[in-house]
Amino acid sequence: MQSGTSGTAGRGPRGPRRWNLRPGGLLRDGAASSPVLRLCVRLVRRPLLPAVRLWRRNIQLRVVAATLLISLAVVLALGFVVIAQVSKGLLDAKEEAAQSQAAGGFAVAQEKANAPATVDGPDATDNKVGRDASTWMNSLVKQLASGGQTAFEVVALGAGTGEQALPGVQGVKGARASGNVDPTASVPLGLRRAVNHATGAFKTFSEIRYTSGDGKKEPEPALVIGKRLSDINGDPYDLYYLFPLTQEEESLNLIKVTIVTAGLFVVVLLCGIAWLVVRQVVTPVRMAAGIAERLSAGRLQERMKVTGEDDIARLGEAFNKMAQNLQNKIQQLEELSRMQRRFVSDVSHELRTPLTTVRMAADVIHDARVDFDPITARSAELLAGQLDRFESLLADLLEISRFDAGAAALEAEPIDLRDVVRRVIDGAEPLAEHKGTRIRVLGDTQPVIAEADARRVERVLRNLVVNAVEHGEGRDVVVRLASAGGAVAVAVRDYGVGLKPGEATRVFNRFWRADPARARTTGGTGLGLSIAVEDARLHGGWLQAWGEPGGGSQFRLTLPRTADEPLRGSPIPLEPEDSRANRARAAADAAGSTADRTPADNGGRSPIPPRSPVAGAMPVPADPTALPGNGARVVSRPAEQAQQEDRADGR
């Protein structure tokens, strides 16, 4: 029967069933999509979530529960052992006493059967003369049972009673019993067979069943001992002693109740002790956790209350000392940072006046360079170029100082990122033509609307596009736009030197270069990406980088559609489809196919996907490498303030 189902278990008519191991249970594919099933799973999980959360967060509850389970298991095991030993001891004692008493009764019965016949005397009732075997048996059962005083009952059965009579055996007919005992129902058939087929005494455990009598009693457990004897005529019969085990059962029940009561008391006591002990340890830990949370929130003056001299007290003292040192160090760092920011801001502002003077003089010299000799004319050109770079660096330093001081404001309004991208590409076209680079735009067929500061977004994209053109080695630069859910994204992809492992996060550091020996041909200051990432954070968005050596890089700007809306994902994957890893996976998936999926040679230019791979895509889970925003709120600048800042920046 089993072989008929083992080979087909888990298989349907079209092959093996696929089991879904998603949360909520083992569900076959398709079943989990049922709204009714999802509703049932949700209804079952909802009341359990608070208990699961409490279990995961409360170590005191877990310790007490573990103590309860372990102590309960120990008490149960100990109770079973004690009850088994006591039960065995009671039964052994009862069995030993019963065998001794039954042996004496068997000896008395056989002695009376073998006694010589008499006609007078006080024992005339036991004489063989004038009596038949049946009358003698009735008298024997009554005499033997009278000595028990309800400690046992006596049953006499004729040889072969309960089974086919032995041929040639006459003996005592019928059954006799004392105390309204049902003889045939009280003596098991197996014991009767053992007594009929062998010599000696046999025993077994059974129940004593009573006839109707004066009031029918309930059956009670008993030890039955039987033996084959001979009556006054020498015919065989079976004599049984039935010893009730009521007292032993009552004693055992009393012991069980005592053990259960004591066990429950011990379990409750152990749980209470565990709760008190764990509370003494957990309370300081909880206090330390609360103070640590307040410290992390900036309340550096919080300290633990220390009492005693034990390990917990030493832990509290060490925690307080650590908090004090941390507060001192943070105050020192804040003071140093404040001094640095003030120094940068003061220097940047103080340099503007002499820089303006130098600029005016340099412009006069630069305009008159045609009258100079070639060396002096070249020096005038270099002076003008370096002054331009100096002014850019000074403007970037001023912008960085605003971010460091927390004074940067966001002028957010609904904008179409396609217009921003077009302006950036138009501005980068001269550099792209000089480098022999084509700039392609994908995903611009539909509006990409977001609440953002157009000036800051344009500055971010200008940095990304110019860097991609400069480091693209003359290959194509792809700008991709996409929107999905509550996020919009712009990705800039180049196919140049790329980034080494670990450089994707360092690229946003101030004044960092992947190749220190590489010249800044476009006059960059080294602060562009640092300012760009601050602009992204000010929007509550992400600016992330991906790259591989020799395979180019991709920078992705992700912004929320509406201001102050938290980001949960980006509509454009950070790693592009044409990366080496993705191409290797695609090649492995297409193994065995005869179609040649290798891109055709386009004159040294990298292949460009024909369409955006994220069109209509749903939001993906937040990228673990994302740089989350700093939660800055949108602050509108008055027009006068904006004009003043623009004039201060030299715009």
Salt bridges, closest charged atoms under 4 A:
ASP92 OD2 - LYS88 NZ 3.07
GLU95 OE2 - LYS203 NZ 1.52
ASP126 OD2 - LYS112 NZ 3.11
GLU163 OE1 - ARG193 NE 3.86
GLU207 OE1 - ARG209 NH2 3.20
ASP238 OD1 - ARG228 NE 2.58
GLU248 OE2 - LYS94 NZ 3.95
GLU302 OE1 - ARG294 NE 3.36
GLU302 OE2 - ARG299 NH2 2.87
ASP311 OD1 - ARG314 NH2 3.32
GLU335 OE1 - ARG338 NH1 2.47
ASP346 OD2 - ARG342 NE 3.75
ASP363 OD1 - ARG359 NH1 3.31
GLU381 OE2 - ARG369 NE 3.39
GLU381 OE1 - ARG378 NH1 3.25
ASP388 OD1 - ARG359 NH2 2.39
GLU391 OE2 - ARG359 NE 3.36
GLU399 OE1 - ARG402 NH1 2.98
GLU399 OE2 - ARG456 NH1 3.04
GLU399 OE2 - ARG459 NH2 3.15
ASP404 OD1 - ARG510 NH2 2.92
GLU411 OE2 - ARG637 NE 2.72
ASP416 OD2 - ARG418 NH2 2.98
ASP419 OD1 - ARG422 NH1 2.92
ASP453 OD2 - ARG456 NE 3.54
GLU458 OE1 - ARG423 NE 3.40
GLU458 OE2 - ARG462 NH2 3.19
ASP476 OD2 - ARG438 NH2 3.14
ASP476 OD1 - ARG605 NH1 3.12
GLU534 OE2 - ARG537 NH1 3.90
ASP535 OD1 - ARG456 NH1 2.93
ASP535 OD2 - ARG459 NH2 3.10
GLU548 OE1 - ARG580 NH1 3.82
ASP564 OD2 - ARG633 NH1 3.91
ASP578 OD1 - ARG493 NH2 3.19
ASP623 OD2 - ARG556 NH2 3.54
GLU645 OE1 - ARG637 NH1 2.11
ASP646 OD1 - ARG651 NH2 2.72
ASP649 OD1 - ARG402 NH2 3.11
ASP649 OD2 - ARG651 NH2 2.78
